[in-house]
Amino acid sequence: MYFTCIKTPIGLLKIEFDSFFSVQKIYKVNKYENTSIPDTALKFVEQIDLYFKGKLINFNYPLNIKHLSEFDKKVMELINQIPYGYTTTYKWIAKQLNTSPRAVGQALKRNPLPIIIPCHRVINSDGTSGGYSLGIEEKKWLIKHEQTILYKPLSHKV
């Protein structure tokens, strides 16, 4: 396994890669740790940097989510369809999958790749942000960042 840490506007993120250099996990850390990562993995770090600079809206890098349940994978696939700069609700996602908003929220809690699989784009039906593994303020920042870049309305159903 390989990993690196990068400083972002929402804090210090640790990115873990599997032995094939696919991204397998992203999470916040308090302390900078770094290792030497291959050029292949550096391409993903460059994409994250471009995302935060508002110059990238779609990631194009191999992801490793094979350890997720089939239900979680279905949720992640649907979440990946939410366009950059838009939001939808837990309730809407749940309706598409014939499940409950709570089940959707629990699946998103297990999302190993926040930002890349954009669960920050899923909000409560009343317009409040709901939970987020990287933090509520970070979720609000990401939504505002994307909407500012594209000048899109606050909500859109996929």
C-alpha positions in Angstrom: 0.0 0.0 0.0 1.1 3.5 -0.8 -0.1 6.8 0.7 0.5 10.5 0.7 -0.9 13.5 2.5 -1.9 16.7 0.8 -2.9 20.1 2.2 -6.3 21.3 0.8 -8.6 24.2 1.6 -10.7 21.8 3.7 -7.7 20.4 5.7 -5.0 17.8 5.5 -6.1 14.7 3.5 -4.5 11.3 3.5 -4.8 9.4 0.2 -4.2 5.6 0.2 -3.5 3.7 -2.9 -3.6 -0.1 -3.4 -0.8 -2.1 -4.9 -2.1 -1.3 -8.4 -2.1 2.4 -7.6 -5.9 2.7 -7.6 -7.2 5.1 -5.0 -8.8 3.1 -2.2 -9.3 5.6 0.7 -9.4 9.4 1.4 -9.7 10.8 4.9 -8.7 13.8 7.1 -5.7 13.6 9.3 -4.1 16.0 11.8 -0.5 15.3 11.2 1.4 15.4 7.9 2.9 12.0 6.9 4.4 11.4 3.5 6.0 8.6 1.6 7.4 8.5 -1.9 4.7 7.6 -4.3 5.1 6.5 -7.9 4.4 8.9 -10.8 1.2 7.1 -11.6 -0.2 8.0 -8.2 1.1 11.5 -8.5 -1.4 11.9 -11.4 -4.2 11.5 -8.9 -2.7 14.1 -6.5 -2.5 16.5 -9.4 -6.2 15.9 -10.2 -7.1 16.6 -6.5 -5.1 19.8 -6.7 -6.8 20.9 -9.9 -10.3 20.2 -8.4 -9.6 22.5 -5.4 -8.3 25.2 -7.8 -11.6 24.9 -9.7 -10.0 23.6 -12.9 -11.2 20.0 -12.8 -14.8 18.8 -12.5 -14.5 15.1 -13.4 -11.9 12.8 -11.9 -10.3 10.3 -14.3 -8.3 7.9 -12.2 -8.8 4.2 -11.2 -10.7 3.7 -7.9 -10.9 0.7 -5.7 -14.3 0.1 -4.1 -14.5 -3.6 -4.6 -14.6 -4.2 -0.8 -18.0 -2.4 -0.6 -21.3 -4.3 -0.4 -23.5 -4.5 -3.5 -26.0 -2.0 -2.0 -23.2 0.4 -1.2 -21.9 0.1 -4.8 -25.3 0.9 -6.2 -25.5 4.0 -4.0 -22.0 5.1 -5.0 -22.9 4.6 -8.7 -25.9 6.8 -8.4 -24.0 9.4 -6.4 -21.4 9.6 -9.2 -24.2 10.7 -11.5 -24.9 13.9 -9.6 -23.4 16.7 -11.7 -20.6 18.9 -10.4 -22.2 22.0 -8.8 -25.5 20.4 -8.1 -27.1 18.7 -5.1 -29.8 16.2 -4.5 -31.4 14.7 -1.4 -31.0 11.5 0.6 -34.8 11.0 0.0 -34.4 11.3 -3.8 -31.6 8.8 -3.8 -33.5 6.4 -1.6 -36.5 6.6 -3.9 -34.4 5.6 -6.9 -33.1 2.6 -5.0 -36.3 1.7 -3.3 -34.8 2.0 0.1 -34.9 4.5 3.0 -33.0 7.8 3.3 -31.3 6.5 6.4 -30.0 3.5 4.5 -28.6 5.9 1.9 -27.0 8.0 4.6 -25.4 4.9 6.2 -24.0 3.8 2.8 -22.6 7.3 2.2 -21.0 7.1 5.7 -19.0 4.1 4.4 -17.9 6.0 1.2 -14.1 5.5 1.2 -13.6 8.1 -1.4 -15.3 11.4 -0.4 -14.8 14.2 -2.9 -14.2 11.6 -5.7 -17.5 9.8 -5.1 -19.3 13.1 -4.4 -21.4 12.3 -1.4 -21.0 15.9 -0.4 -23.6 16.6 -3.1 -26.4 14.8 -1.1 -28.3 16.9 1.4 -31.4 16.7 3.6 -34.8 17.4 2.1 -35.1 20.6 4.2 -32.0 22.0 2.6 -29.7 21.4 5.5 -26.4 19.7 4.8 -26.7 16.4 6.7 -23.6 14.4 7.7 -20.2 14.1 6.0 -17.2 12.0 6.8 -14.8 14.9 6.3 -16.9 17.2 8.4 -20.1 19.4 8.0 -18.2 22.6 7.4 -16.1 20.9 4.8 -19.2 19.6 3.1 -20.7 23.1 2.9 -17.3 24.4 1.6 -17.2 21.8 -1.2 -20.8 22.5 -2.3 -20.2 26.3 -2.3 -16.9 25.8 -4.1 -18.5 23.8 -6.9 -21.5 26.1 -7.2 -19.2 29.1 -7.3 -17.2 27.6 -10.1 -20.2 26.8 -12.3 -22.7 29.5 -11.0 -25.4 26.8 -10.6 -28.5 26.9 -8.5 -28.4 25.4 -5.0 -30.4 22.3 -5.8 -31.1 20.0 -8.7 -32.6 16.6 -8.9 -30.5 14.1 -10.9 
